[in-house]
Amino acid sequence: MFKKEINIMVNNEHYVREVAVNRTLLEFLREDLGLTGAKEGCNEGECGACTVLVDGKPVNSCLMLAVEADGSYILTIEGLAKGDLLHPLQQAFIDEGAVQCGFCTPGMIMTAKAILDEYGNPSEKEIRKLMEGNLCRCTGYTRVIKTVKKTAEALAAK
Amino acid sequence: MIARFDYHVPASLDEACALKKEYGNTGIVVAGGSDVYAKMHLGDHLYDHVIDIKKIEDMQGIRWSETEGLSLGAAVTHHEIERHPVIKERYDVLVQGVRTIGSLQVRNRGTIGGNICTAAPSADGIGPLLVLDASCVIHGLGGERTVPLKDFFTGPKQTVLADDEVLVRVTVPTPAPSYGGAYFKYGRRNAMEIALLGISVYLEVADDGKTCSAMRIALGTSAPIPIRAQKTEAYYIGKDLSDRQVVEAASSIILEDASPRNSWRADGEFRRSLLKLLVPRTVRTAYGALTRE
């Protein structure tokens, strides 16, 4: 088959769409749904700018076909805030100045969210290891890692 | 953008084998896609047919029992392996290997079967499985067969899989209650690295706590295929592993096992120096990791 109908939840919205089987999940999100938060950086799974959560797990959406996401729940950066209330990670990235050009930020925040969901309050070393798939070319890692650690601690203390 | 292809989702092993045979070189079997789709984005390795096997039930799940050992479905992801409590406890060397693959995102998609079937000499998942004496359960149209992982690779990116065969599961016997395991990956950076060299060690010692009674060493990126360093392994048997000089003396033997080549990532000469230095070091790490009663 060259086209397939998919049934997919994205940020609490349900979609039934026909997609070409060679369409990546990233292309589907950006071009078909207009969700341009996830970015196309390298298209080969190195940079992590396209990171979204598929059933809670961070993946490179450039290396996944839209048809492979059939029946899955997708969370993108656009679905993280509750109305006007930003997710604690989003707010912390702003407060701590963990953003420079911003291109990598949506991917960084989605990976960080998945890490906090799965690991609770990981050490700074663990955060560095788990976020190795998100590249920042403004060399802003120090603040990013600190911000994720600080948010993890704040959430764990609640 | 990935070039147009026809997408097949076989529901059974026989269906997957029939499709693989029918499409031959124009088709590619895909599980997580972390290698295949990355290559297809780059424009080379284009295929007319993608055969997505990861929904096949026989290829799912991690099973374990003390008597049967570990059985990993080919479609099990690296992240499932690194998070599995029994694998962490009993097969730590495998966790050490797979957690160096790509990134968390890649490990959430990439599968152990894909790592094996891609058959890259640098694969971080293969060395640990080699020293754990893993075997491959293969399904073809004519039935099933089991091949030791050390005999699975026939050449660069070549495997024993016939036109109509797929890898279904990887089985790993239960290791000794007390063993030492270590995986050492040499790269130029810590993150997102392809191994310039990957060394896996599994060892057991006699009751005195230091005489080597079993030694298995696997080398990645040291030959056209992932290999076992059998001459070096033989050297260590009966030796006192607490004696650093004895352990390091293996550096004069290791090059009888390995034949690293020049590649754009590193010179063969450099890899040979690394092997002499790092194989004994990884043996010492494994000895230090020995679980003592």
Chai-1 contact restraints between the chains, C-beta under 6 A:
chainA,res_idxA,chainB,res_idxB,connection_type,confidence,min_distance_angstrom,max_distance_angstrom,comment,restraint_id
A,M1,B,Y7,contact,1.0,0.0,6.0,A-B,restraint_1
A,V21,B,Y7,contact,1.0,0.0,6.0,A-B,restraint_2
A,N22,B,I2,contact,1.0,0.0,6.0,A-B,restraint_3
A,N22,B,R4,contact,1.0,0.0,6.0,A-B,restraint_4
A,N22,B,F5,contact,1.0,0.0,6.0,A-B,restraint_5
A,N43,B,H41,contact,1.0,0.0,6.0,A-B,restraint_6
A,E44,B,A38,contact,1.0,0.0,6.0,A-B,restraint_7
A,E44,B,H41,contact,1.0,0.0,6.0,A-B,restraint_8
A,G45,B,S34,contact,1.0,0.0,6.0,A-B,restraint_9
A,G45,B,A38,contact,1.0,0.0,6.0,A-B,restraint_10
A,G45,B,V106,contact,1.0,0.0,6.0,A-B,restraint_11
A,E46,B,M192,contact,1.0,0.0,6.0,A-B,restraint_12
A,G48,B,Q105,contact,1.0,0.0,6.0,A-B,restraint_13
A,T51,B,Q105,contact,1.0,0.0,6.0,A-B,restraint_14
A,K57,B,N108,contact,1.0,0.0,6.0,A-B,restraint_15
A,P58,B,L104,contact,1.0,0.0,6.0,A-B,restraint_16
A,P58,B,Q105,contact,1.0,0.0,6.0,A-B,restraint_17
A,V59,B,Q105,contact,1.0,0.0,6.0,A-B,restraint_18
A,V59,B,N108,contact,1.0,0.0,6.0,A-B,restraint_19
A,V59,B,R109,contact,1.0,0.0,6.0,A-B,restraint_20
A,N60,B,Q105,contact,1.0,0.0,6.0,A-B,restraint_21
A,L63,B,G33,contact,1.0,0.0,6.0,A-B,restraint_22
A,L63,B,S34,contact,1.0,0.0,6.0,A-B,restraint_23
A,L63,B,Y37,contact,1.0,0.0,6.0,A-B,restraint_24
A,L63,B,A38,contact,1.0,0.0,6.0,A-B,restraint_25
A,L130,B,L104,contact,1.0,0.0,6.0,A-B,restraint_26
A,E132,B,S103,contact,1.0,0.0,6.0,A-B,restraint_27
A,E132,B,A191,contact,1.0,0.0,6.0,A-B,restraint_28
A,E132,B,M192,contact,1.0,0.0,6.0,A-B,restraint_29
A,G133,B,S103,contact,1.0,0.0,6.0,A-B,restraint_30
A,G133,B,L104,contact,1.0,0.0,6.0,A-B,restraint_31
A,G133,B,Q105,contact,1.0,0.0,6.0,A-B,restraint_32
